[in-house]
Amino acid sequence: METVYVAGGCLWGVQAFFKTIPGIISTEAGRANGKTQTLDGNYDGYAECVKLTYDPEVLSIYKIMEYLFEVIDPYSVNKQGHDVGEKYRTGFYSKDDQHLQEAKDFINQREDCFKIKVEVLPLSNYVKSALEHQDRLEHYPEDHHMCHIPLHLLNKYK
């Protein structure tokens, strides 16, 4: 099993989407590559993300990137759907240099590669989200209206 971290705006929908992908073993809502936790409990500079544990015999980094690009606007900076701010930026993070190179290759092979704003960076830090954010749309499906990912995509691979 291997692990990568994907950021695609609000983590609720991203987690719900990736849970349906064949080869994904587990998901965890969290925050990546931030600076500090503030006194009011917020996380400064972090991207909302989903930790993906997957089977590399079933799922490649290229396919993970294809799936990510299905549910994000890769040309947008710090915005996905109605969610705006640095924490809603898009990204791919890993501690494995090979994962990062494969993600960069995926982007560079696209005709529109120079317009893409998805960051591909080493994972510098990660914080697991609070329990109420784990599998949020599974526990509270009525919250889907707050998610930028269309319902048909959340159910596409079930």
C-alpha positions as CSV (number, residue, x, y, z in Angstrom):
1,M,0.0,0.0,0.0
2,E,1.1,3.6,-0.7
3,T,-0.1,7.0,0.4
4,V,-0.6,10.3,-1.3
5,Y,-2.5,13.5,-0.4
6,V,-4.9,15.3,-2.8
7,A,-6.4,18.7,-2.4
8,G,-9.4,19.7,-4.4
9,G,-11.4,22.4,-2.6
10,C,-13.8,21.3,0.2
11,L,-12.5,18.0,1.4
12,W,-16.0,16.5,2.1
13,G,-16.7,15.9,-1.6
14,V,-13.2,14.9,-2.5
15,Q,-13.2,12.3,0.2
16,A,-16.6,11.0,-0.8
17,F,-15.5,10.8,-4.5
18,F,-12.2,9.0,-3.8
19,K,-13.9,6.4,-1.5
20,T,-15.7,5.1,-4.6
21,I,-12.5,4.6,-6.7
22,P,-11.3,1.0,-7.2
23,G,-7.9,0.6,-5.7
24,I,-8.4,3.1,-2.9
25,I,-8.0,1.2,0.4
26,S,-8.8,4.1,2.8
27,T,-9.3,7.9,2.9
28,E,-8.8,10.4,5.7
29,A,-9.8,14.1,5.7
30,G,-7.1,16.4,6.7
31,R,-5.0,19.5,6.0
32,A,-1.6,19.6,4.3
33,N,1.4,21.9,3.8
34,G,0.4,24.7,6.2
35,K,2.2,26.9,8.5
36,T,0.7,27.0,12.0
37,Q,-2.4,26.3,14.0
38,T,-3.8,29.7,15.2
39,L,-5.1,30.4,18.7
40,D,-8.7,30.1,17.5
41,G,-8.0,26.6,16.3
42,N,-7.8,27.4,12.6
43,Y,-4.9,26.2,10.4
44,D,-2.9,29.0,8.7
45,G,-1.8,28.2,5.2
46,Y,-3.1,24.6,5.0
47,A,-4.9,23.1,2.1
48,E,-7.9,21.0,2.8
49,C,-6.9,17.5,1.5
50,V,-7.6,13.9,1.6
51,K,-5.0,11.3,2.5
52,L,-5.4,8.4,0.1
53,T,-4.0,4.9,0.9
54,Y,-4.1,2.9,-2.3
55,D,-3.0,-0.3,-3.9
56,P,-0.4,0.5,-6.6
57,E,-1.1,-2.8,-8.3
58,V,-4.6,-1.5,-9.0
59,L,-4.2,2.3,-9.2
60,S,-1.4,4.4,-10.6
61,I,-0.5,8.0,-9.8
62,Y,-1.6,8.9,-13.4
63,K,-5.0,7.5,-12.7
64,I,-5.3,9.3,-9.4
65,M,-4.5,12.5,-11.2
66,E,-7.1,11.7,-13.8
67,Y,-9.7,11.2,-11.1
68,L,-8.6,14.4,-9.3
69,F,-9.0,16.4,-12.5
70,E,-12.6,15.0,-12.9
71,V,-13.7,16.8,-9.7
72,I,-11.7,20.1,-9.8
73,D,-11.2,23.2,-11.9
74,P,-7.4,22.9,-12.4
75,Y,-7.2,26.4,-13.7
76,S,-8.5,28.1,-10.6
77,V,-6.4,29.5,-7.8
78,N,-7.6,29.2,-4.3
79,K,-11.2,28.5,-5.4
80,Q,-13.3,25.5,-6.1
81,G,-17.0,26.0,-6.7
82,H,-18.3,28.5,-4.1
83,D,-15.4,27.9,-1.7
84,V,-12.8,30.6,-1.9
85,G,-9.6,31.0,0.0
86,E,-6.1,29.5,0.3
87,K,-7.3,26.4,2.1
88,Y,-9.3,25.5,-1.0
89,R,-6.4,25.4,-3.4
90,T,-5.8,22.3,-5.4
91,G,-2.7,20.1,-5.0
92,F,-1.0,16.8,-5.0
93,Y,1.4,16.0,-2.1
94,S,3.6,13.1,-1.3
95,K,6.7,12.1,0.6
96,D,7.8,10.0,-2.4
97,D,9.7,11.8,-5.2
98,Q,8.6,9.2,-7.7
99,H,4.9,10.0,-7.0
100,L,5.6,13.7,-7.4
101,Q,7.4,13.2,-10.7
102,E,4.5,11.1,-12.1
103,A,2.0,13.8,-11.0
104,K,4.2,16.4,-12.7
105,D,4.4,14.3,-15.8
106,F,0.6,13.9,-15.9
107,I,0.3,17.7,-15.9
108,N,3.1,18.3,-18.4
109,Q,1.6,15.9,-20.9
110,R,-1.5,18.0,-21.2
111,E,-1.9,20.6,-24.0
112,D,-3.0,23.1,-21.4
113,C,-0.2,22.4,-18.9
114,F,0.9,26.1,-18.7
115,K,-2.6,27.1,-17.5
116,I,-2.9,24.5,-14.8
117,K,-2.7,25.8,-11.2
118,V,-2.6,22.5,-9.3
119,E,0.4,22.5,-7.0
120,V,2.6,19.4,-6.9
121,L,4.8,19.5,-3.8
122,P,6.5,17.3,-1.2
123,L,4.3,16.8,1.8
124,S,5.8,19.0,4.5
125,N,3.2,18.5,7.2
126,Y,-0.2,17.0,7.6
127,V,-3.0,17.3,10.3
128,K,-5.9,14.9,10.5
129,S,-9.2,16.7,10.5
130,A,-11.6,16.5,13.4
131,L,-14.1,13.6,13.6
132,E,-17.0,15.7,12.3
133,H,-15.2,16.1,9.0
134,Q,-14.4,12.4,8.5
135,D,-16.7,10.9,5.9
136,R,-19.0,14.0,6.3
137,L,-21.2,13.4,3.3
138,E,-21.7,9.7,4.2
139,H,-23.0,10.8,7.7
140,Y,-24.8,13.9,6.6
141,P,-25.8,13.5,2.9
142,E,-28.0,16.7,3.2
143,D,-24.7,18.7,3.3
144,H,-24.0,17.8,-0.3
145,H,-25.4,21.2,-1.4
146,M,-22.3,22.8,0.2
147,C,-20.0,20.7,-2.0
148,H,-18.7,21.8,-5.4
149,I,-18.7,18.2,-6.8
150,P,-21.9,17.3,-8.6
151,L,-23.8,14.4,-7.1
152,H,-23.6,12.3,-10.3
153,L,-19.8,12.3,-10.0
154,L,-19.9,11.3,-6.3
155,N,-21.8,8.2,-7.4
156,K,-20.1,7.6,-10.7
157,Y,-17.8,4.7,-9.6
158,K,-20.0,3.1,-7.0
